[in-house]
Amino acid sequence: MKIMLAAALAALTIAPAFAQLPNPSQAPERRWAKLPDGKPWGTSAGVEIGPKGEIWAIDRCAGTSCDGSSRAAVHIIDPKTGKAVHSIGASLFATPHGLHVDKDGNIWVTDAAISKDKKKGQQVIKMSPDGKILMRLGTAGVSGGGPTHFHDPGDVVTAPNGDIFVADGHGTVAPDLPPDTIVRIIKFTPDGKFIKAWGSLGSGKSQFRNPHALAFDSRGRLFVADRVNGRIQIFDQDGKWLTEYHAFNHPSGLYIDKTDTLYASDYNSEGQKGIYIGSAKTGKLKYFVPDAEAGEGIMAGADGTLYEGTPTGITRFRKKP
């Protein structure tokens, strides 16, 4: 009996801290979003909120890629019905990945692969809400480094002053795979002129293994989901390393709301998948939403509803009463 009791106490002692946190959400509503033509939603790595509260999300053309498809890839979702009510970005992308909606309501999408005809991909594309192309960064269908090329760009975000930040080097997905050598954060002016880049492959300060998502807090600090390294690195807008958080496990998606609540989705950790919720100011966890089908995109509505972009579409978590 003493041995059994000791083992039980040991198990409680080593249980991960997040497992003891309260879950503020109701059961997940799987495949909640619906495409305009009724087809099942495809893979989504991006879900964002616009300046008027509109919900934008990426659908990889009802499959796992948009290569060869003429379907729209970016949609506004009605929060009541889940139906896509407005769609843009048809025939533009190979593999749309990162999604950002700026303060003016413009849509930014990273294209993290190269199409078979080598005419699409490896770009960041800015669109108006009605789908007009406003800017292209990178060279279509060509992977590389330097100021005019990307190597699997994972995400994009704009600062309050309009400067553009891109997380580059998505291909570094696991420690036991051959790593990308181009792994960095790139900064551009609001009109797309290269300013600087920083970062390299590794696990030290300002090094990355799969910089996967970006977000700004209310202080203008840049948060980078350093997924394979299992941390969030935080920088000023000139690339100076400030600190890092480890409590959010292996983050794939990031979202920071107006109160500096930080949401991070973990898509990769077996037994630990879910949404980690805490403080962007301190890095302390407050809630954990377990989700065995967790995805790469995360967003929170003003009413506390969570929206997650997953391999099978959009999952909604309504707040507990």
KETIDO-290874 format. One record per residue (C-alpha): residue in three letters; x, y, z. Coordinates in steps of 0.25 Angstrom, whole numbers, padded with zeros to 4 digits, always signed. Layout:
N
alaXYZ ...
REM end
This chain:
321
met+0000+0000+0000 lys+0011+0010+0004 ile+0018+0007-0010 met+0005+0009-0017 leu+0003+0022-0010 ala+0017+0027-0012 ala+0015+0024-0027 ala+0002+0032-0028 leu+0008+0044-0021 ala+0020+0043-0030 ala+0011+0043-0042 leu+0004+0055-0037 thr+0017+0062-0034 ile+0022+0061-0049 ala+0009+0064-0055 pro+0011+0076-0065 ala+0006+0089-0059 phe-0003+0092-0070 ala-0011+0080-0067 gln-0016+0086-0054 leu-0021+0099-0060 pro-0036+0102-0062 asn-0042+0100-0076 pro-0051+0112-0079 ser-0057+0107-0091 gln-0068+0097-0095 ala-0066+0085-0103 pro-0060+0087-0117 glu-0070+0089-0129 arg-0062+0082-0140 arg-0062+0086-0155 trp-0071+0097-0151 ala-0068+0106-0163 lys-0075+0103-0176 leu-0071+0107-0190 pro-0080+0115-0199 asp-0083+0103-0208 gly-0085+0093-0197 lys-0072+0086-0198 pro-0064+0082-0186 trp-0054+0091-0181 gly-0040+0087-0184 thr-0027+0089-0176 ser-0026+0103-0170 ala-0013+0109-0163 gly-0019+0123-0161 val-0030+0130-0154 glu-0031+0144-0151 ile-0040+0156-0146 gly-0042+0168-0154 pro-0043+0183-0149 lys-0058+0182-0149 gly-0058+0168-0142 glu-0060+0160-0155 ile-0054+0146-0155 trp-0045+0143-0166 ala-0039+0129-0169 ile-0031+0121-0179 asp-0036+0109-0186 arg-0026+0101-0194 cys-0036+0100-0206 ala-0044+0089-0199 gly-0032+0080-0198 thr-0017+0081-0193 ser-0012+0090-0204 cys-0017+0101-0214 asp-0007+0097-0225 gly-0015+0095-0238 ser-0028+0100-0232 ser-0036+0112-0236 arg-0044+0112-0222 ala-0043+0124-0213 ala-0034+0122-0201 val-0038+0133-0191 his-0052+0135-0186 ile-0060+0143-0176 ile-0068+0134-0167 asp-0081+0138-0161 pro-0079+0136-0146 lys-0094+0131-0144 thr-0095+0121-0155 gly-0081+0118-0158 lys-0083+0120-0173 ala-0073+0127-0182 val-0080+0139-0186 his-0069+0146-0194 ser-0057+0140-0201 ile-0044+0145-0208 gly-0031+0140-0213 ala-0035+0130-0224 ser-0023+0124-0232 leu-0013+0132-0224 phe-0006+0122-0215 ala+0001+0109-0215 thr+0000+0106-0200 pro-0006+0118-0193 his-0001+0118-0178 gly+0001+0130-0170 leu-0011+0140-0169 his-0011+0154-0164 val-0022+0165-0164 asp-0016+0179-0162 lys-0022+0191-0155 asp-0028+0196-0169 gly-0035+0183-0171 asn-0025+0178-0182 ile-0022+0163-0183 trp-0008+0158-0183 val-0004+0143-0186 thr+0009+0136-0187 asp+0010+0125-0198 ala+0020+0115-0192 ala+0022+0105-0204 ile+0025+0106-0219 ser+0014+0102-0229 lys+0017+0090-0239 asp+0018+0100-0250 lys+0028+0109-0242 lys+0019+0121-0244 lys+0014+0123-0230 gly+0019+0122-0216 gln+0030+0127-0207 gln+0023+0141-0206 val+0015+0149-0196 ile+0003+0155-0203 lys-0005+0167-0198 met-0020+0168-0202 ser-0031+0178-0200 pro-0043+0172-0194 asp-0050+0171-0207 gly-0038+0163-0213 lys-0030+0173-0220 ile-0015+0171-0220 leu-0008+0182-0213 met+0006+0177-0211 arg+0015+0165-0213 leu+0028+0162-0206 gly+0038+0151-0210 thr+0040+0145-0224 ala+0029+0136-0229 gly+0033+0121-0230 val+0047+0124-0225 ser+0053+0120-0211 gly+0065+0127-0205 gly+0070+0137-0196 gly+0074+0151-0197 pro+0064+0163-0197 thr+0056+0159-0210 his+0054+0144-0207 phe+0047+0135-0196 his+0049+0121-0192 asp+0036+0116-0187 pro+0030+0128-0180 gly+0022+0124-0169 asp+0015+0137-0164 val+0014+0152-0166 val+0009+0163-0157 thr+0009+0178-0158 ala+0014+0187-0146 pro+0005+0199-0142 asn+0014+0208-0151 gly+0012+0199-0163 asp+0025+0192-0163 ile+0024+0178-0168 phe+0030+0166-0161 val+0031+0152-0167 ala+0035+0139-0161 asp+0044+0131-0171 gly+0049+0117-0170 his+0036+0109-0168 gly+0043+0096-0173 thr+0051+0093-0160 val+0040+0084-0154 ala+0047+0074-0145 pro+0061+0073-0138 asp+0063+0060-0145 leu+0061+0065-0160 pro+0071+0072-0168 pro+0069+0087-0164 asp+0067+0099-0173 thr+0079+0108-0173 ile+0071+0121-0176 val+0063+0123-0163 arg+0060+0138-0159 ile+0051+0149-0156 ile+0051+0160-0167 lys+0046+0174-0166 phe+0041+0183-0177 thr+0036+0197-0178 pro+0021+0199-0180 asp+0023+0200-0195 gly+0031+0187-0196 lys+0046+0192-0195 phe+0055+0183-0188 ile+0061+0188-0175 lys+0068+0177-0168 ala+0067+0162-0164 trp+0072+0155-0152 gly+0073+0141-0147 ser+0080+0128-0150 leu+0078+0113-0148 gly+0079+0108-0134 ser+0074+0109-0120 gly+0081+0121-0114 lys+0076+0135-0113 ser+0071+0140-0126 gln+0072+0126-0132 phe+0061+0118-0137 arg+0056+0105-0142 asn+0043+0107-0149 pro+0039+0122-0146 his+0024+0119-0148 ala+0015+0130-0144 leu+0016+0145-0140 ala+0008+0155-0132 phe+0010+0168-0125 asp+0006+0172-0111 ser+0001+0186-0106 arg+0015+0190-0104 gly+0019+0188-0118 arg+0028+0176-0115 leu+0029+0165-0125 phe+0026+0151-0121 val+0031+0139-0129 ala+0026+0125-0127 asp+0039+0117-0128 arg+0032+0104-0130 val+0042+0093-0130 asn+0050+0100-0119 gly+0038+0100-0110 arg+0038+0115-0107 ile+0033+0129-0110 gln+0044+0139-0113 ile+0041+0153-0111 phe+0048+0165-0118 asp+0047+0180-0120 gln+0044+0185-0134 asp+0059+0186-0137 gly+0061+0171-0134 lys+0067+0173-0120 trp+0065+0160-0112 leu+0057+0164-0099 thr+0052+0151-0093 glu+0046+0137-0095 tyr+0034+0129-0090 his+0034+0114-0088 ala+0021+0111-0082 phe+0013+0111-0095 asn+0020+0098-0100 his+0022+0097-0115 pro+0014+0108-0120 ser+0009+0108-0135 gly-0001+0119-0134 leu-0001+0132-0126 tyr-0011+0143-0123 ile-0011+0154-0113 asp-0023+0162-0110 lys-0025+0176-0106 thr-0023+0172-0091 asp-0010+0166-0094 thr-0016+0152-0092 leu-0007+0142-0100 tyr-0013+0130-0107 ala-0004+0119-0113 ser-0008+0107-0120 asp+0001+0094-0119 tyr-0001+0086-0131 asn+0011+0077-0129 ser+0012+0071-0115 glu+0006+0058-0113 gly-0002+0058-0100 gln+0000+0073-0099 lys-0008+0078-0111 gly-0017+0089-0108 ile-0019+0104-0106 tyr-0010+0111-0095 ile-0015+0124-0090 gly-0007+0133-0081 ser-0001+0147-0079 ala+0007+0154-0090 lys+0013+0163-0079 thr+0018+0152-0070 gly+0018+0139-0078 lys+0010+0132-0067 leu-0001+0122-0071 lys-0015+0124-0066 tyr-0024+0114-0075 phe-0022+0101-0083 val-0032+0096-0093 pro-0028+0082-0097 asp-0030+0078-0112 ala-0025+0065-0118 glu-0028+0071-0131 ala-0021+0085-0129 gly-0017+0093-0141 glu-0007+0104-0145 gly-0016+0116-0144 ile-0023+0122-0132 met-0032+0135-0130 ala-0041+0139-0119 gly-0054+0147-0120 ala-0058+0159-0111 asp-0068+0150-0105 gly-0057+0139-0101 thr-0061+0130-0112 leu-0048+0123-0118 tyr-0046+0120-0133 glu-0035+0110-0137 gly-0030+0107-0151 thr-0027+0092-0152 pro-0024+0081-0162 thr-0039+0078-0164 gly-0044+0092-0164 ile-0049+0102-0153 thr-0052+0098-0139 arg-0060+0107-0130 phe-0059+0107-0114 arg-0070+0115-0108 lys-0068+0120-0094 lys-0074+0113-0082 pro-0086+0120-0076 
REM end
